[in-house]
């Protein structure tokens, strides 16, 4: 169903808006631990920017910018980051996702908690981003062409 | 909390919800559902739940609307009941 939409206004506006959405999503992810937002919302925003590309640029162009297999890779990578951070603290005697037990003994527990939650948020964002794009790619290719 | 703002938001919210149920054109119903999600997010943020409002506006008004439009491509556009 996805064809390139012929229209200069839609084309130019989407070109201007997609990078802005992505920069805002990065802000949401990196500031998620002390302001509203976080990995889930930022990842959903990143996925929304890719969906806007899918709608406005057509399948051929947008698959070149974000290949359909990249969603699976991103989702798997994010899950791997989450599990590795969680299990690293288990390996050093803490509980799951207890960032103070991360294997950097020279850093203080406060610093470890601060950066641990940031890394986990980044993993969540990658997983949500990849999964949402994969869901829409599957739904979009199953429906008949209109 | 400003009760006047709450009251009018709630009133418009109910109106948009009834509109989304009663519209025969399903694409228009999807747009009304997106407006419902957006008003719900305004209400959440007005009640102080900014994080919930953020999720609602990203998922409810953005992603779910797109998913429903995708689903409409494999359905008839008119509701029959």
Backbone of each chain as ProteinMPNN parsed JSONL, in Angstrom:
{"seq_chain_A": "XXXXXXXXXXXXXXXXXXXXXXXXXXXXXXXXXXXXXXXXXXXXXXXXXXXXXXXXXXXXXXXXXXXXXXXXXXXXXXXXXXXXXXXXXXXXXXXXXXXXXXXXXXXXXXXXXXXXXXXXXXXXXXXXXXXXXXXXXXXXXXXXXX", "coords_chain_A": {"N_chain_A": [[0.808, -1.205, 0.0], [2.136, 1.125, 0.287], [3.032, 3.916, -1.317], [4.996, 6.448, -2.942], [4.122, 9.684, -1.965], [2.886, 12.164, -4.024], [3.634, 15.344, -3.742], [4.57, 18.613, -3.085], [4.436, 20.024, -0.716], [3.933, 18.192, 1.376], [6.213, 16.649, 1.085], [8.347, 18.502, 1.64], [7.696, 19.373, 4.234], [7.777, 16.985, 5.679], [10.45, 16.35, 5.375], [11.575, 18.372, 6.887], [10.51, 17.89, 9.401], [11.071, 15.298, 10.293], [13.897, 15.019, 11.142], [13.747, 16.786, 13.316], [11.914, 15.536, 15.044], [13.437, 13.3, 15.661], [15.668, 14.345, 17.002], [14.398, 15.459, 19.196], [13.43, 13.121, 20.323], [15.817, 11.917, 21.111], [16.551, 13.72, 23.106], [14.465, 13.251, 24.921], [15.025, 10.609, 25.642], [17.596, 10.777, 26.827], [17.185, 12.497, 28.931], [15.438, 11.172, 30.473], [15.585, 10.158, 33.088], [15.379, 12.137, 34.994], [13.285, 13.81, 34.3], [9.954, 14.102, 32.863], [9.245, 11.437, 30.6], [11.388, 9.139, 28.861], [12.848, 5.913, 28.075], [10.805, 4.435, 26.766], [8.926, 6.309, 25.699], [10.639, 7.895, 24.139], [11.618, 5.983, 22.332], [9.226, 5.316, 21.038], [8.716, 7.729, 19.789], [10.892, 7.84, 18.02], [10.226, 5.654, 16.416], [7.859, 6.678, 15.354], [8.86, 8.719, 13.758], [10.164, 7.222, 11.796], [7.942, 5.96, 10.704], [6.627, 8.128, 9.585], [8.432, 8.708, 7.547], [8.058, 6.347, 6.058], [5.465, 6.731, 5.16], [5.59, 9.119, 3.639], [7.801, 9.054, 1.898], [7.624, 6.767, 0.434], [7.927, 3.227, -0.307], [10.314, 2.336, -1.539], [12.314, 4.348, -1.273], [12.289, 4.779, 1.537], [12.928, 2.289, 2.552], [15.544, 2.208, 1.815], [16.657, 4.057, 3.517], [15.944, 3.13, 6.069], [16.258, -0.042, 6.533], [14.06, -2.934, 6.3], [14.928, -5.113, 7.81], [16.402, -3.967, 9.799], [14.894, -3.264, 11.968], [14.42, -5.627, 13.45], [17.074, -6.161, 14.213], [17.654, -3.909, 15.806], [15.777, -4.21, 17.871], [16.614, -6.631, 19.014], [19.187, -5.926, 19.818], [18.679, -3.943, 21.729], [17.311, -5.413, 23.695], [19.356, -7.123, 24.401], [21.211, -5.333, 25.542], [19.722, -4.493, 27.78], [19.424, -6.947, 29.199], [22.117, -7.62, 29.648], [23.045, -5.525, 31.287], [21.345, -5.933, 33.444], [22.027, -8.535, 34.281], [24.717, -8.264, 34.836], [24.879, -6.975, 37.258], [23.749, -8.913, 38.85], [25.707, -10.861, 38.675], [27.693, -9.816, 40.238], [26.741, -9.994, 42.787], [24.541, -8.461, 43.496], [21.003, -7.616, 43.235], [18.733, -8.171, 40.421], [19.183, -5.729, 37.941], [20.229, -3.926, 39.781], [21.876, -1.175, 39.945], [24.024, -0.282, 41.424], [25.746, -2.326, 41.806], [27.171, -2.701, 39.497], [29.919, -3.727, 37.363], [32.126, -1.753, 37.844], [34.324, -0.961, 39.903], [35.677, 1.322, 40.747], [34.052, 3.48, 40.567], [31.629, 5.547, 42.238], [28.657, 4.419, 44.029], [26.509, 6.159, 43.474], [27.187, 7.376, 41.048], [27.254, 5.101, 39.466], [24.557, 4.278, 39.574], [23.413, 6.451, 38.276], [24.479, 6.369, 35.629], [23.851, 3.762, 34.946], [21.017, 3.596, 34.796], [20.7, 5.231, 32.618], [21.901, 3.775, 30.513], [20.207, 1.555, 30.473], [17.796, 2.779, 29.789], [18.45, 3.571, 27.191], [18.651, 1.054, 25.985], [15.982, 0.17, 26.232], [14.747, 2.063, 24.614], [15.818, 1.459, 22.076], [14.727, -1.101, 21.715], [11.932, -0.609, 21.704], [11.717, 1.119, 19.525], [12.67, -0.511, 17.328], [10.802, -2.648, 17.487], [8.256, -1.461, 17.103], [8.507, -0.438, 14.507], [8.898, -2.808, 13.093], [6.443, -4.094, 13.543], [4.702, -2.38, 12.127], [5.736, -2.628, 9.566], [5.178, -5.307, 9.026], [2.33, -5.345, 9.17], [1.787, -3.525, 7.145], [2.744, -4.761, 4.798], [1.14, -6.943, 4.611], [-1.435, -6.121, 4.077], [-3.657, -5.505, 1.311], [-2.806, -3.919, -1.823], [-3.77, -0.555, -2.264]], "CA_chain_A": [[0.0, 0.0, 0.0], [2.927, 2.335, 0.48], [3.638, 4.52, -2.496], [5.47, 7.801, -2.666], [3.062, 10.67, -2.117], [3.349, 13.231, -4.889], [3.173, 16.658, -3.309], [5.792, 19.289, -2.635], [4.269, 20.488, 0.664], [4.144, 17.035, 2.253], [7.624, 16.273, 0.949], [9.236, 19.437, 2.338], [7.387, 19.396, 5.666], [8.28, 15.762, 6.309], [11.903, 16.454, 5.446], [11.963, 19.258, 7.981], [9.982, 17.463, 10.694], [11.636, 14.02, 10.747], [15.07, 15.204, 12.028], [13.358, 17.448, 14.564], [11.333, 14.498, 15.91], [14.468, 12.39, 16.145], [16.481, 15.04, 18.01], [13.568, 15.554, 20.399], [13.388, 11.79, 20.93], [17.084, 11.713, 21.834], [16.459, 14.518, 24.333], [13.563, 12.551, 25.842], [15.684, 9.404, 26.174], [18.735, 11.06, 27.702], [16.745, 13.201, 30.142], [14.29, 10.446, 31.006], [15.657, 9.751, 34.489], [14.981, 13.183, 35.938], [12.165, 14.615, 33.815], [9.019, 13.185, 32.201], [9.76, 10.804, 29.395], [12.196, 7.959, 29.131], [13.138, 5.068, 26.933], [9.633, 4.01, 26.002], [8.383, 7.413, 24.919], [11.607, 8.276, 23.125], [11.618, 4.96, 21.293], [7.998, 5.445, 20.257], [8.885, 8.897, 18.917], [11.794, 7.447, 16.928], [9.442, 4.814, 15.507], [6.909, 7.53, 14.641], [9.571, 9.424, 12.689], [10.376, 6.27, 10.695], [6.654, 5.73, 10.048], [6.388, 9.297, 8.739], [9.229, 8.469, 6.339], [7.426, 5.286, 5.281], [4.266, 7.248, 4.512], [5.787, 10.21, 2.701], [8.843, 8.828, 0.907], [7.395, 5.555, -0.333], [8.628, 2.054, 0.206], [11.653, 2.166, -2.092], [13.236, 5.317, -0.665], [12.408, 4.658, 2.988], [13.649, 1.055, 2.849], [16.959, 2.474, 1.673], [17.093, 4.783, 4.713], [15.765, 2.265, 7.254], [15.897, -1.338, 5.948], [13.097, -3.639, 7.141], [15.584, -6.013, 8.757], [17.071, -3.22, 10.863], [14.036, -3.243, 13.15], [14.727, -6.826, 14.242], [18.406, -6.014, 14.8], [17.59, -2.919, 16.875], [15.033, -4.767, 19.001], [17.454, -7.631, 19.67], [20.302, -5.229, 20.467], [18.185, -3.288, 22.942], [17.039, -6.446, 24.702], [20.658, -7.615, 24.862], [21.759, -4.326, 26.466], [18.944, -4.563, 29.025], [19.737, -8.168, 29.934], [23.507, -7.61, 30.097], [23.168, -4.64, 32.446], [20.663, -6.557, 34.561], [22.727, -9.72, 34.781], [26.039, -7.893, 35.334], [24.789, -6.707, 38.703], [23.511, -10.2, 39.512], [26.969, -11.59, 38.726], [28.549, -9.293, 41.306], [26.148, -10.201, 44.091], [23.358, -7.64, 43.742], [19.807, -8.158, 42.6], [18.613, -7.849, 39.0], [19.105, -4.299, 37.642], [20.706, -3.086, 40.879], [23.002, -0.567, 39.223], [25.162, -0.011, 42.299], [26.66, -3.479, 41.754], [27.759, -2.854, 38.171], [31.345, -4.055, 37.544], [33.134, -0.693, 37.774], [34.464, -0.749, 41.357], [36.274, 2.612, 41.108], [33.03, 4.537, 40.542], [30.779, 5.533, 43.425], [27.337, 3.856, 43.72], [25.621, 7.165, 42.887], [27.549, 7.491, 39.637], [26.845, 3.87, 38.781], [23.101, 4.315, 39.398], [23.101, 7.498, 37.3], [24.757, 5.932, 34.264], [23.18, 2.492, 34.685], [19.653, 3.82, 34.319], [20.789, 5.819, 31.276], [22.16, 2.705, 29.547], [19.003, 0.734, 30.365], [16.819, 3.548, 29.009], [18.838, 3.493, 25.786], [18.262, -0.27, 25.51], [14.524, 0.142, 26.081], [14.387, 2.881, 23.453], [16.141, 0.709, 20.86], [13.775, -2.199, 21.566], [10.618, -0.083, 21.314], [11.879, 1.639, 18.169], [12.702, -1.61, 16.37], [9.593, -3.466, 17.511], [7.123, -0.762, 16.489], [8.704, -0.363, 13.055], [8.672, -4.15, 12.548], [4.993, -4.333, 13.552], [4.053, -1.664, 11.032], [6.152, -3.2, 8.29], [4.429, -6.552, 8.807], [0.933, -5.024, 8.871], [1.702, -2.819, 5.874], [2.959, -5.616, 3.638], [0.088, -7.953, 4.503], [-2.659, -5.566, 3.501], [-3.599, -5.45, -0.147], [-2.469, -2.591, -2.348], [-4.94, 0.278, -2.531]], "C_chain_A": [[0.845, 1.262, 0.0], [3.517, 2.786, -0.844], [4.094, 5.913, -2.11], [4.342, 8.777, -2.915], [3.586, 11.84, -2.922], [2.799, 14.554, -4.393], [4.326, 17.377, -2.655], [5.657, 19.709, -1.177], [4.559, 19.347, 1.639], [5.608, 16.631, 2.268], [8.52, 17.172, 1.804], [8.979, 19.417, 3.842], [7.923, 18.142, 6.344], [9.794, 15.787, 6.387], [12.35, 17.326, 6.597], [11.615, 18.658, 9.329], [10.688, 16.211, 11.205], [12.917, 14.199, 11.574], [14.719, 15.87, 13.345], [12.767, 16.448, 15.541], [12.437, 13.632, 16.491], [15.353, 13.056, 17.192], [15.692, 15.163, 19.313], [13.488, 14.205, 21.113], [14.679, 11.498, 21.685], [17.096, 12.499, 23.136], [15.604, 13.805, 25.37], [14.262, 11.35, 26.469], [16.758, 9.784, 27.185], [18.336, 11.824, 28.957], [15.656, 12.433, 30.881], [14.373, 10.161, 32.487], [15.438, 10.893, 35.45], [13.952, 14.151, 35.385], [11.198, 13.659, 33.13], [9.556, 12.676, 30.886], [10.576, 9.592, 29.775], [12.347, 7.13, 27.877], [11.924, 4.728, 26.095], [9.099, 5.124, 25.115], [9.337, 7.843, 23.815], [11.668, 7.272, 21.98], [10.384, 5.035, 20.423], [8.084, 6.649, 19.327], [9.812, 8.572, 17.749], [11.055, 6.587, 15.908], [8.465, 5.667, 14.712], [7.601, 8.298, 13.524], [9.833, 8.488, 11.506], [9.067, 6.014, 9.957], [6.301, 6.911, 9.148], [7.182, 9.188, 7.446], [8.564, 7.432, 5.45], [6.222, 5.83, 4.512], [4.596, 8.249, 3.414], [6.792, 9.869, 1.611], [8.602, 7.585, 0.068], [8.282, 4.431, 0.133], [10.083, 2.003, -0.247], [12.667, 3.06, -1.371], [13.415, 5.064, 0.831], [13.054, 3.341, 3.378], [15.142, 1.251, 2.677], [17.487, 3.179, 2.931], [16.985, 3.947, 5.974], [15.316, 0.904, 6.748], [14.947, -2.103, 6.861], [13.737, -4.6, 8.131], [16.213, -5.282, 9.932], [16.232, -3.173, 12.122], [14.306, -4.426, 14.055], [16.056, -6.662, 14.956], [18.377, -5.04, 15.965], [16.894, -3.488, 18.104], [15.898, -5.77, 19.764], [18.604, -6.974, 20.42], [19.857, -4.571, 21.766], [17.92, -4.278, 24.052], [18.335, -6.987, 25.282], [21.281, -6.64, 25.853], [21.066, -4.423, 27.819], [19.352, -5.769, 29.859], [21.165, -8.149, 30.458], [23.68, -6.718, 31.314], [22.516, -5.285, 33.664], [21.467, -7.7, 35.158], [24.124, -9.385, 35.286], [25.985, -7.595, 36.819], [24.466, -7.981, 39.475], [24.836, -10.947, 39.693], [27.869, -11.087, 39.843], [27.857, -9.302, 42.658], [24.963, -9.318, 44.412], [22.127, -8.321, 43.208], [19.728, -7.635, 41.171], [18.384, -6.349, 38.829], [19.438, -3.421, 38.849], [22.004, -2.422, 40.418], [24.215, -0.337, 40.107], [26.176, -1.138, 42.263], [27.273, -3.681, 40.38], [29.277, -2.988, 38.287], [32.297, -2.905, 37.218], [33.431, -0.272, 39.211], [35.009, 0.628, 41.708], [35.246, 3.735, 41.115], [32.155, 4.415, 41.784], [29.408, 4.954, 43.051], [26.386, 4.87, 43.092], [25.896, 7.3, 41.392], [27.088, 6.266, 38.864], [25.346, 3.855, 38.551], [22.727, 5.279, 38.297], [23.316, 6.991, 35.882], [24.093, 4.607, 33.934], [21.779, 2.691, 34.159], [19.666, 4.418, 32.922], [20.99, 4.734, 30.223], [20.917, 1.84, 29.362], [17.919, 1.463, 29.576], [17.15, 3.493, 27.523], [18.459, 2.132, 25.201], [16.768, -0.377, 25.29], [14.108, 0.911, 24.83], [14.668, 2.134, 22.155], [15.12, -0.404, 20.632], [12.416, -1.691, 21.09], [10.653, 0.421, 19.879], [11.808, 0.505, 17.145], [11.395, -2.369, 16.313], [8.431, -2.761, 16.823], [7.277, -0.699, 14.976], [8.449, -1.728, 12.419], [7.176, -4.458, 12.484], [4.334, -3.64, 12.367], [4.493, -2.176, 9.679], [5.37, -4.472, 7.991], [2.986, -6.255, 8.43], [0.82, -4.393, 7.494], [1.918, -3.711, 4.68], [1.884, -6.677, 3.532], [-1.167, -7.407, 3.872], [-2.515, -5.452, 1.996], [-3.295, -4.023, -0.593], [-3.738, -1.825, -2.673], [-4.497, 1.46, -3.373]], "O_chain_A": [[0.334, 2.352, -0.258], [4.384, 2.126, -1.416], [3.657, 6.484, -1.111], [3.678, 8.717, -3.949], [4.597, 12.446, -2.566], [1.624, 14.855, -4.6], [4.989, 16.829, -1.775], [6.657, 19.75, -0.46], [5.321, 19.503, 2.593], [6.171, 16.313, 3.315], [9.339, 16.69, 2.585], [9.92, 19.439, 4.637], [8.461, 18.213, 7.449], [10.371, 15.3, 7.36], [13.38, 17.064, 7.219], [12.33, 18.879, 10.306], [10.888, 16.064, 12.411], [13.026, 13.581, 12.633], [15.316, 15.564, 14.377], [13.072, 16.491, 16.733], [12.393, 13.267, 17.666], [15.749, 12.415, 18.165], [16.245, 14.993, 20.399], [13.479, 14.143, 22.342], [14.653, 10.906, 22.764], [17.591, 12.014, 24.153], [15.958, 13.753, 26.548], [14.121, 11.094, 27.664], [16.836, 9.2, 28.266], [19.067, 11.804, 29.947], [15.026, 12.961, 31.798], [13.339, 9.938, 33.115], [15.316, 10.644, 36.65], [13.762, 15.225, 35.956], [11.566, 12.521, 32.839], [10.235, 13.395, 30.152], [10.462, 9.078, 30.889], [12.026, 7.568, 26.773], [11.989, 4.728, 24.866], [8.848, 4.918, 23.927], [8.913, 8.122, 22.694], [11.758, 7.649, 20.811], [10.465, 4.842, 19.21], [7.584, 6.602, 18.204], [9.551, 8.98, 16.617], [11.223, 6.754, 14.7], [8.255, 5.419, 13.524], [7.015, 8.512, 12.462], [9.737, 8.902, 10.351], [9.061, 5.867, 8.735], [5.739, 6.722, 8.068], [6.682, 9.53, 6.374], [8.504, 7.603, 4.232], [5.981, 5.448, 3.367], [3.957, 8.238, 2.362], [6.651, 10.353, 0.488], [9.306, 7.365, -0.917], [9.252, 4.636, 0.862], [10.976, 1.674, 0.534], [13.72, 2.605, -0.924], [14.532, 5.12, 1.346], [13.675, 3.263, 4.438], [15.936, 0.554, 3.31], [18.615, 2.936, 3.36], [17.837, 4.041, 6.857], [14.12, 0.693, 6.547], [15.013, -1.943, 8.08], [13.16, -4.879, 9.181], [16.526, -5.898, 10.951], [16.769, -3.058, 13.224], [14.413, -4.276, 15.272], [16.178, -6.972, 16.141], [18.993, -5.294, 17.0], [17.343, -3.288, 19.233], [15.923, -5.771, 20.994], [18.96, -7.399, 21.519], [20.559, -4.628, 22.776], [18.255, -4.031, 25.21], [18.427, -7.275, 26.475], [21.816, -7.052, 26.882], [21.713, -4.434, 28.866], [19.595, -5.653, 31.06], [21.422, -8.602, 31.574], [24.371, -7.085, 32.265], [23.042, -5.207, 34.775], [21.578, -7.827, 36.377], [24.677, -10.138, 36.088], [26.916, -7.913, 37.56], [24.866, -8.12, 40.631], [25.065, -11.583, 40.722], [28.711, -11.83, 40.346], [28.345, -8.671, 43.595], [24.419, -9.413, 45.512], [22.186, -9.472, 42.775], [20.52, -6.79, 40.752], [17.514, -5.765, 39.476], [18.972, -2.285, 38.927], [23.081, -3.014, 40.487], [25.328, -0.208, 39.598], [27.332, -0.948, 42.64], [27.844, -4.74, 40.119], [29.872, -2.427, 39.208], [33.192, -3.073, 36.39], [32.839, 0.693, 39.694], [34.837, 1.081, 42.84], [35.527, 4.826, 41.612], [31.962, 3.322, 42.317], [29.03, 4.991, 41.88], [25.547, 4.502, 42.27], [24.975, 7.334, 40.576], [26.591, 6.378, 37.743], [24.889, 3.472, 37.475], [21.85, 4.996, 37.481], [22.448, 7.155, 35.025], [23.797, 4.342, 32.769], [21.378, 2.044, 33.192], [18.766, 4.158, 32.124], [20.347, 4.751, 29.174], [20.599, 1.434, 28.244], [17.204, 0.846, 28.786], [16.253, 3.382, 26.687], [18.002, 2.052, 24.061], [16.322, -0.941, 24.29], [13.234, 0.475, 24.081], [13.853, 2.168, 21.233], [14.69, -0.633, 19.502], [11.817, -2.269, 20.182], [9.726, 0.178, 19.106], [11.0, 0.544, 16.217], [10.916, -2.705, 15.229], [7.7, -3.379, 16.049], [6.306, -0.881, 14.241], [7.859, -1.814, 11.342], [6.694, -5.014, 11.497], [3.504, -4.234, 11.68], [3.707, -2.164, 8.731], [4.947, -4.699, 6.857], [2.462, -6.838, 7.481], [-0.12, -4.677, 6.752], [1.334, -3.459, 3.626], [1.717, -7.268, 2.464], [-1.894, -8.139, 3.201], [-1.411, -5.32, 1.468], [-3.497, -3.061, 0.147], [-4.665, -2.364, -3.277], [-5.317, 2.308, -3.726]]}, "seq_chain_B": "XXXXXXXXXXXXXXXXXXXXXXXXXXXXXXXXXXXXXXXXXXXXXXXXXXXXXXXXXXXXXXXXXXXXXXXXXXXXXXXXX", "coords_chain_B": {"N_chain_B": [[-4.826, 22.075, 39.819], [-7.559, 23.044, 37.917], [-10.867, 23.513, 38.109], [-12.696, 24.359, 36.221], [-11.367, 24.074, 33.773], [-10.937, 21.301, 33.797], [-13.628, 20.481, 33.706], [-14.579, 21.413, 31.167], [-12.794, 20.131, 29.463], [-13.447, 17.465, 30.008], [-16.081, 17.42, 29.125], [-15.832, 17.953, 26.336], [-14.331, 15.741, 25.753], [-16.105, 13.59, 26.191], [-17.954, 14.216, 24.217], [-16.39, 13.891, 21.873], [-15.825, 11.181, 22.087], [-18.386, 10.001, 21.81], [-18.873, 10.856, 19.237], [-16.879, 9.445, 17.824], [-17.899, 6.896, 18.118], [-20.322, 7.015, 16.731], [-19.882, 7.759, 14.101], [-20.167, 6.97, 10.653], [-18.314, 6.772, 8.616], [-15.318, 5.156, 8.62], [-12.7, 6.097, 8.557], [-12.953, 8.732, 9.364], [-13.832, 8.177, 11.915], [-11.521, 7.108, 13.02], [-9.917, 9.38, 13.056], [-11.379, 10.897, 14.866], [-10.979, 9.329, 17.116], [-8.252, 9.729, 17.486], [-8.302, 12.432, 18.186], [-9.69, 12.152, 20.57], [-7.742, 10.752, 22.085], [-5.815, 12.733, 22.255], [-7.111, 14.763, 23.695], [-7.501, 13.361, 26.041], [-4.847, 13.133, 26.84], [-4.298, 15.828, 27.343], [-5.96, 16.174, 29.532], [-4.799, 14.392, 31.366], [-2.262, 15.61, 31.727], [-3.09, 17.964, 32.825], [-4.031, 17.083, 35.209], [-1.683, 16.521, 36.432], [-0.181, 14.265, 35.828], [2.273, 13.982, 34.067], [3.963, 12.222, 32.782], [2.348, 10.037, 32.078], [0.643, 11.411, 30.369], [2.379, 12.038, 28.335], [3.035, 9.492, 27.273], [0.484, 8.803, 26.41], [-0.025, 10.695, 24.395], [1.942, 10.154, 22.553], [1.617, 7.403, 21.924], [-1.227, 6.899, 21.845], [-2.378, 9.026, 20.277], [-0.604, 9.153, 18.173], [0.759, 6.615, 17.267], [-1.17, 4.551, 17.425], [-3.259, 5.578, 15.902], [-2.097, 5.519, 13.361], [-1.771, 2.77, 13.107], [-4.45, 1.937, 13.06], [-5.295, 3.181, 10.723], [-3.763, 1.772, 8.891], [-4.982, -0.728, 9.264], [-7.447, -0.166, 8.188], [-7.032, -0.29, 5.472], [-7.39, -2.89, 4.717], [-10.033, -3.252, 5.078], [-13.56, -2.473, 4.587], [-14.451, 0.925, 3.955], [-16.714, 2.003, 4.994], [-18.832, 1.772, 7.821], [-21.044, -0.894, 8.653], [-23.0, -1.499, 10.498]], "CA_chain_B": [[-6.099, 21.651, 39.219], [-8.543, 24.108, 37.692], [-12.015, 22.647, 37.842], [-13.365, 24.777, 34.989], [-10.657, 23.439, 32.653], [-11.284, 19.88, 33.873], [-15.023, 20.294, 33.294], [-14.753, 21.568, 29.723], [-12.052, 19.052, 28.798], [-14.225, 16.231, 30.143], [-17.269, 17.536, 28.27], [-15.425, 17.774, 24.94], [-13.862, 14.357, 25.652], [-17.279, 12.722, 26.016], [-18.51, 14.504, 22.897], [-15.566, 13.274, 20.831], [-15.978, 9.726, 22.193], [-19.668, 9.645, 21.193], [-18.702, 11.077, 17.797], [-16.1, 8.339, 17.272], [-18.737, 5.703, 18.064], [-21.477, 7.152, 15.866], [-19.538, 8.08, 12.716], [-20.258, 5.832, 9.742], [-17.059, 6.706, 7.87], [-14.38, 4.657, 9.619], [-11.511, 6.937, 8.601], [-13.305, 9.86, 10.233], [-13.884, 7.668, 13.288], [-10.133, 6.999, 13.495], [-9.449, 10.733, 13.373], [-12.039, 11.291, 16.115], [-10.307, 8.606, 18.2], [-7.003, 10.437, 17.734], [-8.642, 13.639, 18.945], [-10.011, 11.672, 21.924], [-6.487, 10.477, 22.787], [-5.114, 13.981, 22.529], [-7.81, 15.425, 24.802], [-7.197, 12.577, 27.236], [-3.498, 13.515, 27.267], [-4.403, 17.15, 27.963], [-6.57, 15.996, 30.852], [-3.778, 13.775, 32.226], [-1.225, 16.576, 32.106], [-3.704, 18.956, 33.695], [-4.136, 16.461, 36.527], [-0.357, 16.4, 37.022], [0.5, 13.031, 35.419], [2.882, 14.392, 32.798], [4.55, 11.058, 32.119], [1.235, 9.304, 31.462], [0.158, 12.215, 29.251], [3.361, 11.9, 27.26], [2.818, 8.196, 26.641], [-0.809, 8.8, 25.727], [-0.012, 11.491, 23.168], [2.809, 9.503, 21.563], [1.05, 6.129, 21.476], [-2.651, 6.955, 21.506], [-2.697, 9.918, 19.166], [0.294, 8.974, 17.047], [1.05, 5.298, 16.712], [-2.385, 3.738, 17.29], [-3.997, 6.099, 14.758], [-1.475, 4.998, 12.149], [-2.075, 1.334, 13.035], [-5.843, 1.768, 12.649], [-5.394, 3.536, 9.301], [-3.246, 0.597, 8.191], [-5.997, -1.782, 9.308], [-8.565, 0.208, 7.314], [-6.751, -0.619, 4.077], [-7.905, -4.225, 4.411], [-11.46, -3.306, 5.436], [-14.367, -1.471, 3.9], [-14.31, 2.194, 4.661], [-17.97, 2.345, 5.653], [-19.336, 0.849, 8.822], [-22.304, -1.42, 8.136], [-24.031, -1.684, 11.504]], "C_chain_B": [[-7.048, 22.847, 39.122], [-9.826, 23.412, 37.29], [-12.753, 23.073, 36.594], [-12.721, 24.093, 33.779], [-10.967, 21.939, 32.612], [-12.671, 19.631, 33.297], [-15.16, 20.369, 31.779], [-13.991, 20.502, 28.97], [-12.853, 17.759, 28.837], [-15.432, 16.237, 29.226], [-16.913, 17.29, 26.803], [-14.979, 16.336, 24.711], [-15.041, 13.409, 25.41], [-17.907, 12.949, 24.643], [-17.73, 13.823, 21.793], [-15.698, 11.757, 20.871], [-17.279, 9.269, 21.549], [-19.583, 9.803, 19.681], [-17.955, 9.912, 17.16], [-16.925, 7.075, 17.197], [-19.791, 5.813, 16.981], [-21.134, 7.409, 14.414], [-19.608, 6.831, 11.857], [-18.979, 5.655, 8.934], [-15.945, 6.327, 8.842], [-13.104, 5.481, 9.689], [-11.762, 8.156, 9.484], [-13.373, 9.415, 11.684], [-12.483, 7.53, 13.872], [-9.593, 8.368, 13.871], [-10.088, 11.217, 14.672], [-11.402, 10.584, 17.306], [-8.958, 9.236, 18.521], [-7.244, 11.712, 18.531], [-8.991, 13.286, 20.381], [-8.734, 11.425, 22.726], [-5.777, 11.763, 23.167], [-5.77, 14.733, 23.68], [-7.548, 14.701, 26.118], [-5.812, 12.939, 27.765], [-3.502, 14.896, 27.911], [-4.952, 17.033, 29.377], [-5.563, 15.391, 31.841], [-2.756, 14.803, 32.682], [-1.804, 17.656, 33.002], [-3.881, 18.407, 35.102], [-2.77, 16.204, 37.16], [0.409, 15.153, 36.631], [1.148, 13.265, 34.058], [3.435, 13.196, 32.038], [3.48, 10.23, 31.405], [0.724, 10.062, 30.246], [1.084, 12.087, 28.055], [3.161, 10.583, 26.511], [1.515, 8.185, 25.844], [-0.725, 9.555, 24.404], [0.887, 10.85, 22.12], [2.14, 8.249, 21.025], [-0.388, 6.275, 21.016], [-2.941, 7.799, 20.292], [-1.814, 9.66, 17.965], [0.268, 7.578, 16.477], [-0.222, 4.488, 16.473], [-3.238, 4.243, 16.126], [-3.435, 5.543, 13.458], [-1.786, 3.517, 11.981], [-3.511, 1.116, 12.566], [-6.035, 2.156, 11.189], [-4.861, 2.397, 8.441], [-4.303, -0.497, 8.137], [-7.149, -1.467, 8.372], [-8.303, -0.165, 5.867], [-7.247, -2.008, 3.728], [-9.365, -4.361, 4.809], [-12.23, -2.395, 4.489], [-14.3, -0.173, 4.691], [-15.58, 2.556, 5.403], [-18.297, 1.305, 6.701], [-20.727, 0.394, 8.415], [-23.378, -1.525, 9.209], [-24.693, -0.359, 11.859]], "O_chain_B": [[-7.299, 23.552, 40.099], [-9.878, 22.779, 36.235], [-13.388, 22.237, 35.951], [-13.411, 23.6, 32.886], [-11.226, 21.375, 31.548], [-12.877, 18.705, 32.512], [-15.78, 19.5, 31.167], [-14.467, 20.007, 27.948], [-12.938, 17.04, 27.842], [-15.778, 15.22, 28.625], [-17.587, 16.528, 26.11], [-15.201, 15.768, 23.641], [-14.984, 12.54, 24.54], [-18.337, 12.002, 23.985], [-18.316, 13.243, 20.879], [-15.687, 11.106, 19.826], [-17.297, 8.273, 20.826], [-20.141, 9.002, 18.931], [-18.334, 9.439, 16.089], [-16.697, 6.248, 16.314], [-20.133, 4.806, 16.361], [-22.009, 7.291, 13.556], [-19.167, 5.759, 12.271], [-18.597, 4.532, 8.604], [-15.652, 7.072, 9.777], [-12.482, 5.567, 10.747], [-10.893, 8.563, 10.255], [-13.019, 10.174, 12.587], [-12.265, 7.793, 15.054], [-8.897, 8.513, 14.876], [-9.432, 11.868, 15.486], [-11.292, 11.164, 18.386], [-8.554, 9.281, 19.683], [-6.483, 12.035, 19.444], [-8.642, 14.018, 21.307], [-8.633, 11.824, 23.886], [-5.209, 11.878, 24.253], [-5.082, 15.279, 24.542], [-7.394, 15.326, 27.167], [-5.61, 13.044, 28.975], [-2.805, 15.127, 28.899], [-4.48, 17.696, 30.3], [-5.479, 15.812, 32.995], [-2.417, 14.873, 33.864], [-1.098, 18.207, 33.847], [-3.883, 19.162, 36.074], [-2.693, 15.725, 38.292], [1.551, 14.985, 37.06], [0.644, 12.811, 33.031], [3.386, 13.152, 30.809], [3.678, 9.78, 30.276], [0.407, 9.462, 29.219], [0.638, 12.034, 26.909], [3.122, 10.555, 25.281], [1.449, 7.631, 24.747], [-1.286, 9.113, 23.401], [0.63, 10.982, 20.924], [2.094, 8.041, 19.812], [-0.741, 5.83, 19.924], [-3.651, 7.373, 19.381], [-2.229, 9.922, 16.836], [-0.183, 7.362, 15.352], [-0.35, 3.817, 15.449], [-3.873, 3.446, 15.434], [-4.183, 5.145, 12.565], [-2.035, 3.049, 10.869], [-3.771, 0.216, 11.767], [-6.838, 1.543, 10.485], [-5.426, 2.085, 7.393], [-4.503, -1.123, 7.096], [-7.767, -2.376, 7.818], [-9.249, -0.342, 5.099], [-7.503, -2.289, 2.557], [-9.885, -5.475, 4.872], [-11.646, -1.652, 3.699], [-14.12, -0.166, 5.908], [-15.535, 3.34, 6.351], [-18.071, 0.111, 6.504], [-21.512, 1.186, 7.893], [-24.559, -1.63, 8.878], [-25.593, -0.325, 12.698]]}, "name": "protein", "num_of_chains": 2, "seq": "XXXXXXXXXXXXXXXXXXXXXXXXXXXXXXXXXXXXXXXXXXXXXXXXXXXXXXXXXXXXXXXXXXXXXXXXXXXXXXXXXXXXXXXXXXXXXXXXXXXXXXXXXXXXXXXXXXXXXXXXXXXXXXXXXXXXXXXXXXXXXXXXXXXXXXXXXXXXXXXXXXXXXXXXXXXXXXXXXXXXXXXXXXXXXXXXXXXXXXXXXXXXXXXXXXXXXXXXXXXXXXXXXXX"}
